[in-house]
């Protein structure tokens, strides 16, 4: 059951809780509805209380270091943050594994449903590349086999709804409103603040949960029952041929787990650190993370990370004033994306978008005291593209040097460094590093 929340009044979501009774409701249906509403409010109030208690605790504890994470979607911010947690706060990170298992299962299920929809031509309007809908260009591959698998895997539709509701506990989630994007088939997007982390609050504070059968447990049982069919779907040569014809390469996307389906669908599955690094959940808005260092000479130090989800160059000015007291800014640029466009703006090159964002934050007078760290990320993917013959100069017209990793990475390093030096209000240090995706 989704968490009841008061929403701003609008024609679609009126400011009413509990919702108005449906027409023609019987006495029995009314009694059941009222009982469900009471239970929903009890769980919601318990979560709100736990979250507020944690906020009060955080206010009492002094933060030693504040770090602002910047970069467009798929730049690697969440992966870097997971690495920080794993290496400096391993015990706290281990406590989050149950929530990450839910994210991983949802990543897998969304990939399966994406394949079934794409190759069958169903829900084609919910999948797109930019503004173009994906419509199969040939008859559905697999024929009877695909229809059989689609029927046997149909329970995963309901499991996707259950898991999305759990992770989007604060939102008015409606089945069918969510979208599978062409470039991130497995990804689920939620709003920042109190979304999927509600799972952690429930476990950490031992709240009295809904007394009905455990929905997450039921979802895991369904996933376990579908294991062989998922493996068969992904291993079907006709399915692979159909994906290739549509130009879909799922293995290159974050949140890809189809190769590990037989392992992660078992009932006693426990995520590994590598699994968590690969898991993908996108937060929309500013997300705050607190980390207490458990190892090294800085044991006991408290770090606060602020992740500005999907930051875009033109929108930076609106939130910069809230972070003028940060100690450091870590900016991630996925330099392998030189030949890609933004999912939300198919007319804008991703590398150019990173240039725009970088210029904006470098020029901000409110961030002059912060130390700047620039991570030119996903160098391994950049090298693979260049070695495969993808032309960098075709997409970056000012580039005139050889099409190899050494020259291209050096060009990008000089480009970002020059922009920083030219636009910064006063002299400050800049640390530049070349990094890989994990």
C-alpha positions as CSV (number, residue, x, y, z in Angstrom):
1,X,0.0,0.0,0.0
2,X,1.4,3.4,-0.9
3,X,1.9,5.9,1.9
4,X,-0.9,8.5,2.2
5,X,0.5,12.0,1.9
6,X,-1.1,15.4,1.7
7,X,-0.5,16.8,-1.7
8,X,-1.0,20.3,-3.0
9,X,-4.4,21.0,-4.2
10,X,-5.0,20.6,-7.9
11,X,-7.6,19.3,-10.3
12,X,-5.9,16.0,-10.4
13,X,-4.8,15.5,-6.7
14,X,-7.3,17.4,-4.5
15,X,-6.1,18.1,-0.9
16,X,-8.3,15.4,0.6
17,X,-7.4,12.5,2.9
18,X,-8.9,10.0,3.2
19,X,-10.2,9.9,-0.4
20,X,-13.9,10.1,-1.1
21,X,-15.7,6.8,-1.0
22,X,-16.4,5.2,-4.4
23,X,-20.0,5.3,-5.7
24,X,-22.2,2.3,-4.9
25,X,-20.0,1.2,-2.0
26,X,-21.5,-1.6,0.1
27,X,-21.4,-1.7,3.9
28,X,-18.8,-4.5,3.8
29,X,-16.6,-2.6,1.3
30,X,-16.9,0.6,3.4
31,X,-15.8,-1.3,6.5
32,X,-12.8,-2.8,4.7
33,X,-11.9,0.6,3.2
34,X,-12.0,2.4,6.5
35,X,-9.8,-0.3,8.1
36,X,-7.3,0.0,5.3
37,X,-7.2,3.8,5.6
38,X,-6.6,3.6,9.4
39,X,-3.7,1.1,8.8
40,X,-2.3,3.3,6.0
41,X,-2.4,6.4,8.3
42,X,-0.8,4.4,11.1
43,X,2.1,3.3,9.0
44,X,2.5,6.8,7.4
45,X,2.6,8.5,10.8
46,X,5.1,5.9,12.1
47,X,7.4,6.6,9.1
48,X,7.0,10.4,9.5
49,X,7.9,10.1,13.2
50,X,11.0,8.0,12.5
51,X,12.2,10.4,9.8
52,X,11.7,13.4,12.0
53,X,13.6,11.7,14.9
54,X,16.5,11.0,12.5
55,X,16.5,14.6,11.3
56,X,16.6,15.9,14.9
57,X,19.5,13.6,15.6
58,X,21.4,14.8,12.6
59,X,20.9,18.4,13.6
60,X,22.5,17.7,17.0
61,X,25.6,16.2,15.3
62,X,28.1,18.6,13.9
63,X,29.0,18.0,10.3
64,X,32.8,18.4,9.7
65,X,32.8,18.4,5.9
66,X,30.2,19.3,3.3
67,X,30.6,18.1,-0.2
68,X,28.5,19.0,-3.2
69,X,28.2,16.3,-6.0
70,X,27.5,17.7,-9.4
71,X,27.0,16.2,-12.9
72,X,24.3,15.2,-15.3
73,X,22.3,12.0,-15.0
74,X,24.4,8.9,-15.6
75,X,27.6,10.8,-14.8
76,X,28.6,8.4,-12.0
77,X,27.7,10.4,-8.9
78,X,25.8,7.6,-7.2
79,X,28.5,5.1,-8.0
80,X,31.1,7.4,-6.5
81,X,29.0,7.9,-3.4
82,X,28.6,4.2,-2.9
83,X,32.4,3.8,-3.1
84,X,32.7,6.4,-0.4
85,X,30.3,4.6,1.8
86,X,31.8,1.2,1.2
87,X,35.4,2.3,2.0
88,X,34.7,4.8,4.9
89,X,31.5,3.5,6.5
90,X,31.3,-0.2,5.6
91,X,29.0,-1.2,8.6
92,X,26.4,1.5,7.8
93,X,26.6,0.6,4.1
94,X,26.0,-3.1,4.9
95,X,22.8,-2.1,6.8
96,X,21.3,-0.7,3.6
97,X,21.6,-4.0,1.7
98,X,18.0,-4.9,2.0
99,X,16.8,-1.7,0.4
100,X,19.4,-2.2,-2.4
101,X,18.0,-5.7,-3.0
102,X,14.7,-4.2,-3.8
103,X,16.3,-1.7,-6.2
104,X,18.2,-4.5,-7.9
105,X,15.1,-6.7,-8.3
106,X,13.2,-3.7,-9.8
107,X,16.1,-3.0,-12.2
108,X,15.9,-6.6,-13.4
109,X,12.1,-6.7,-13.7
110,X,12.0,-3.4,-15.6
111,X,14.5,-4.8,-18.1
112,X,12.4,-7.9,-18.7
113,X,9.2,-5.9,-19.2
114,X,11.0,-3.5,-21.5
115,X,12.1,-6.4,-23.7
116,X,8.6,-7.9,-23.8
117,X,7.0,-4.6,-24.7
118,X,9.6,-3.6,-27.3
119,X,9.5,-6.9,-29.2
120,X,5.8,-7.3,-29.0
121,X,5.0,-3.8,-30.0
122,X,2.9,-3.2,-26.9
123,X,3.1,0.0,-24.8
124,X,5.4,1.4,-27.6
125,X,4.3,4.8,-26.6
126,X,6.0,4.5,-23.2
127,X,9.4,3.8,-24.6
128,X,11.3,6.4,-26.6
129,X,14.6,7.7,-27.8
130,X,14.2,11.4,-27.3
131,X,10.9,12.2,-28.9
132,X,10.8,9.2,-31.2
133,X,8.7,6.3,-30.2
134,X,10.2,2.8,-30.5
135,X,8.1,0.7,-32.8
136,X,9.4,-2.7,-34.0
137,X,10.4,-2.5,-37.6
138,X,9.7,-6.2,-38.2
139,X,7.4,-8.9,-36.9
140,X,7.8,-10.0,-33.3
141,X,10.8,-12.4,-33.0
142,X,10.3,-15.7,-31.4
143,X,6.6,-16.1,-32.4
144,X,4.9,-18.7,-30.2
145,X,7.8,-18.9,-27.8
146,X,7.7,-15.2,-27.0
147,X,4.0,-15.3,-26.5
148,X,4.4,-18.2,-24.1
149,X,7.1,-16.4,-22.2
150,X,5.1,-13.2,-22.1
151,X,2.2,-15.0,-20.5
152,X,4.4,-16.9,-18.0
153,X,6.2,-13.6,-17.1
154,X,3.0,-11.5,-16.8
155,X,3.0,-11.6,-13.0
156,X,6.1,-9.4,-13.1
157,X,3.9,-6.5,-14.1
158,X,2.3,-6.6,-10.7
159,X,5.6,-7.1,-9.0
160,X,7.0,-4.0,-10.8
161,X,4.0,-2.0,-9.4
162,X,4.6,-3.3,-5.9
163,X,8.3,-2.6,-5.8
164,X,7.9,0.9,-7.4
165,X,5.3,1.7,-4.8
166,X,7.6,0.6,-2.0
167,X,10.5,2.7,-3.4
168,X,8.2,5.7,-4.2
169,X,6.6,5.6,-0.8
170,X,5.9,9.3,-0.7
171,X,4.4,9.7,-4.1
172,X,1.0,9.3,-5.7
173,X,2.2,6.4,-7.9
174,X,-0.2,5.4,-10.6
175,X,0.4,2.3,-12.7
176,X,0.9,3.2,-16.3
177,X,2.2,6.7,-15.6
178,X,5.8,5.5,-15.3
179,X,7.9,5.2,-18.4
180,X,10.6,2.9,-19.7
181,X,13.1,5.2,-21.4
182,X,15.0,3.9,-24.4
183,X,18.4,4.7,-22.8
184,X,17.6,3.5,-19.3
185,X,15.2,0.6,-19.6
186,X,15.9,-0.7,-16.0
187,X,15.9,2.6,-14.2
188,X,13.2,3.9,-11.8
189,X,13.0,7.6,-11.0
190,X,11.8,8.9,-7.7
191,X,11.7,12.2,-6.0
192,X,14.4,13.1,-3.4
193,X,13.8,13.5,0.3
194,X,11.9,10.5,1.8
195,X,11.4,8.2,-1.1
196,X,13.0,4.7,-1.3
197,X,14.9,5.4,1.9
198,X,11.6,4.8,3.8
199,X,12.5,1.1,3.6
200,X,15.6,1.8,5.7
201,X,13.6,3.8,8.2
202,X,11.1,0.9,8.7
203,X,13.9,-1.6,9.3
204,X,16.2,0.7,11.4
205,X,13.5,1.9,13.8
206,X,11.6,-1.5,14.0
207,X,8.3,0.2,13.2
208,X,5.1,-1.8,13.5
209,X,4.5,-2.7,9.9
210,X,1.3,-3.5,8.1
211,X,-0.1,-6.7,9.4
212,X,-1.2,-7.9,6.0
213,X,1.1,-10.4,4.1
214,X,4.5,-9.0,3.3
215,X,4.3,-7.5,-0.2
216,X,8.1,-7.6,-0.6
217,X,8.2,-11.2,0.4
218,X,5.5,-12.1,-2.0
219,X,7.3,-10.2,-4.8
220,X,10.5,-12.1,-4.2
221,X,8.6,-15.4,-4.3
222,X,7.0,-14.5,-7.7
223,X,10.5,-13.5,-9.0
224,X,11.9,-16.8,-7.8
225,X,9.1,-18.7,-9.6
226,X,9.9,-16.7,-12.8
227,X,13.6,-17.4,-12.7
228,X,13.9,-20.0,-15.5
229,X,11.6,-18.1,-17.8
230,X,13.7,-14.9,-17.3
231,X,16.9,-16.8,-18.1
232,X,15.2,-18.4,-21.2
233,X,14.0,-15.0,-22.4
234,X,17.4,-13.4,-22.2
235,X,19.2,-16.4,-23.8
236,X,16.8,-16.6,-26.7
237,X,18.7,-15.9,-30.0
238,X,15.5,-14.5,-31.5
239,X,15.2,-12.0,-28.7
240,X,18.9,-11.0,-29.0
241,X,18.4,-10.5,-32.7
242,X,15.3,-8.4,-32.2
243,X,17.1,-6.1,-29.7
244,X,20.0,-5.7,-32.1
245,X,17.7,-4.8,-34.9
246,X,16.1,-2.1,-32.7
247,X,19.6,-0.8,-31.7
248,X,19.1,-1.6,-28.0
249,X,22.2,-2.5,-26.1
250,X,21.0,-3.3,-22.5
251,X,24.5,-4.4,-21.3
252,X,25.8,-0.9,-21.6
253,X,23.1,0.6,-19.3
254,X,23.2,1.1,-15.6
255,X,21.0,-1.3,-13.7
256,X,21.6,-4.2,-16.0
257,X,21.3,-7.6,-14.3
258,X,19.9,-9.9,-16.9
259,X,23.3,-11.8,-17.1
260,X,22.9,-12.5,-13.4
261,X,19.2,-13.3,-13.4
262,X,19.7,-16.9,-12.2
263,X,21.6,-15.7,-9.2
264,X,19.7,-12.6,-8.0
265,X,16.2,-14.1,-8.3
266,X,16.7,-16.9,-5.7
267,X,14.8,-16.3,-2.4
268,X,17.9,-16.1,-0.3
269,X,19.7,-13.6,-2.6
270,X,22.0,-11.2,-0.8
271,X,23.4,-8.3,-2.9
272,X,27.2,-8.1,-3.3
273,X,29.1,-4.8,-3.3
274,X,29.5,-5.2,-7.1
275,X,25.7,-5.6,-7.4
276,X,25.0,-2.4,-5.4
277,X,27.5,-0.5,-7.6
278,X,25.6,-1.6,-10.7
279,X,22.1,-0.9,-9.2
280,X,20.4,2.2,-10.5
281,X,17.8,4.4,-8.9
282,X,17.5,8.1,-10.0
283,X,16.5,10.7,-7.6
284,X,14.9,13.9,-8.9
285,X,15.9,16.9,-6.9
286,X,18.6,17.4,-4.2
287,X,19.4,14.4,-2.1
288,X,21.3,14.7,1.2
289,X,23.5,11.8,2.6
290,X,25.3,11.8,5.9
291,X,28.3,9.6,6.5
292,X,30.2,9.0,9.7
293,X,33.7,7.8,9.0
294,X,34.3,4.3,10.6
295,X,37.9,3.8,9.5
296,X,41.2,5.6,9.0
297,X,42.6,8.6,11.0
298,X,39.4,10.5,10.5
299,X,37.2,8.0,12.4
300,X,34.2,9.7,13.9
301,X,34.3,12.6,11.4
302,X,30.9,13.4,9.8
303,X,30.6,14.1,6.1
304,X,27.5,15.5,4.4
305,X,27.0,14.9,0.7
306,X,24.5,16.8,-1.4
307,X,23.7,15.2,-4.7
308,X,21.9,17.5,-7.2
309,X,20.1,14.9,-9.3
310,X,20.2,15.4,-13.1
311,X,21.8,18.9,-12.8
312,X,21.5,21.0,-15.9
313,X,23.5,24.1,-16.8
314,X,20.7,26.6,-17.0
315,X,19.0,25.6,-13.8
316,X,22.1,25.7,-11.6
317,X,21.7,29.4,-10.5
318,X,18.5,28.6,-8.6
319,X,20.1,26.2,-6.1
320,X,23.7,27.5,-5.8
321,X,22.8,29.9,-3.0
322,X,21.9,27.0,-0.8
323,X,25.4,25.5,-0.9
324,X,27.7,28.5,-0.5
325,X,29.1,27.0,2.7
326,X,30.2,23.7,1.2
327,X,33.9,22.7,1.6
328,X,34.3,20.9,-1.7
329,X,32.6,20.4,-5.0
330,X,33.1,17.1,-6.9
331,X,32.1,17.5,-10.5
332,X,31.7,14.4,-12.6
333,X,31.8,14.5,-16.4
334,X,31.1,11.3,-18.3
335,X,33.6,12.0,-21.1
336,X,32.5,8.8,-22.9
337,X,29.2,10.6,-23.8
338,X,30.7,12.8,-26.5
339,X,28.5,11.1,-29.1
340,X,25.3,10.9,-27.1
341,X,22.4,13.3,-26.5
342,X,20.4,13.9,-23.3
343,X,17.3,11.8,-22.9
344,X,15.4,14.8,-21.7
345,X,16.7,17.0,-24.5
346,X,17.6,15.0,-27.7
347,X,18.9,18.2,-29.4
348,X,21.7,18.7,-26.8
349,X,25.0,16.8,-26.8
350,X,25.8,15.4,-23.4
351,X,29.4,16.6,-23.5
352,X,28.3,20.1,-24.4
353,X,25.8,20.0,-21.5
354,X,28.6,19.2,-19.1
355,X,30.7,22.1,-20.5
356,X,27.7,24.4,-19.8
357,X,27.3,23.2,-16.3
358,X,31.0,23.4,-15.5
359,X,31.2,27.0,-16.8
360,X,28.2,28.0,-14.7
361,X,29.6,26.7,-11.4
362,X,33.1,27.9,-12.1
363,X,31.8,31.5,-12.5
364,X,29.6,31.4,-9.4
365,X,30.8,34.0,-6.8
366,X,29.0,32.0,-4.1
367,X,31.3,29.0,-4.5
368,X,34.7,30.8,-4.4
369,X,35.7,29.3,-1.1
370,X,35.1,25.7,-2.1
371,X,37.8,23.3,-3.3
372,X,37.0,22.0,-6.8
373,X,37.6,18.4,-7.8
374,X,37.0,17.4,-11.4
375,X,36.5,13.7,-12.3
376,X,36.7,13.0,-16.0
377,X,34.7,9.8,-15.7
378,X,34.1,6.6,-17.7
379,X,37.5,6.7,-19.4
380,X,37.2,3.0,-20.0
381,X,34.1,3.4,-22.1
382,X,35.7,6.4,-23.9
383,X,38.8,4.3,-24.8
384,X,36.6,1.4,-26.1
385,X,34.6,3.8,-28.3
386,X,37.8,5.4,-29.8
387,X,39.4,2.0,-30.3
388,X,36.3,0.9,-32.1
389,X,36.7,3.8,-34.6
390,X,34.0,6.2,-33.2
391,X,35.2,9.7,-34.3
392,X,35.6,12.2,-31.6
393,X,36.2,15.1,-34.0
394,X,32.9,14.4,-35.7
395,X,31.1,15.5,-32.6
396,X,33.6,18.0,-31.2
397,X,34.5,20.3,-34.2
398,X,37.3,22.1,-32.5
399,X,39.3,18.9,-32.0
400,X,42.0,18.3,-34.6
401,X,44.3,15.7,-33.0
402,X,44.5,11.9,-33.5
403,X,41.5,9.8,-32.5
404,X,43.1,7.9,-29.6
405,X,42.5,8.0,-25.8
406,X,45.7,9.7,-24.9
407,X,45.2,12.7,-27.2
408,X,41.4,13.0,-26.6
409,X,41.7,12.8,-22.8
410,X,44.5,15.4,-22.7
411,X,42.4,17.7,-24.9
412,X,39.4,17.4,-22.5
413,X,41.6,17.9,-19.4
414,X,43.0,21.1,-21.0
415,X,39.6,22.3,-22.1
416,X,38.0,22.0,-18.6
417,X,41.1,23.4,-16.9
418,X,41.1,26.4,-19.2
419,X,37.4,27.1,-18.6
420,X,37.9,27.0,-14.8
421,X,40.9,29.4,-15.0
422,X,39.0,31.8,-17.3
423,X,35.7,31.9,-15.4
424,X,36.6,31.6,-11.7
425,X,36.0,34.9,-9.8
426,X,39.3,34.5,-7.9
427,X,42.2,32.1,-7.7
428,X,41.5,28.6,-6.2
429,X,42.9,25.1,-6.5
430,X,41.5,22.6,-9.0
431,X,42.2,18.8,-8.8
432,X,41.6,16.9,-12.0
433,X,41.5,13.1,-12.2
434,X,40.7,10.5,-14.9
435,X,38.4,7.8,-13.6
436,X,36.6,4.7,-14.8
437,X,33.0,3.9,-14.3
438,X,33.4,1.7,-11.1
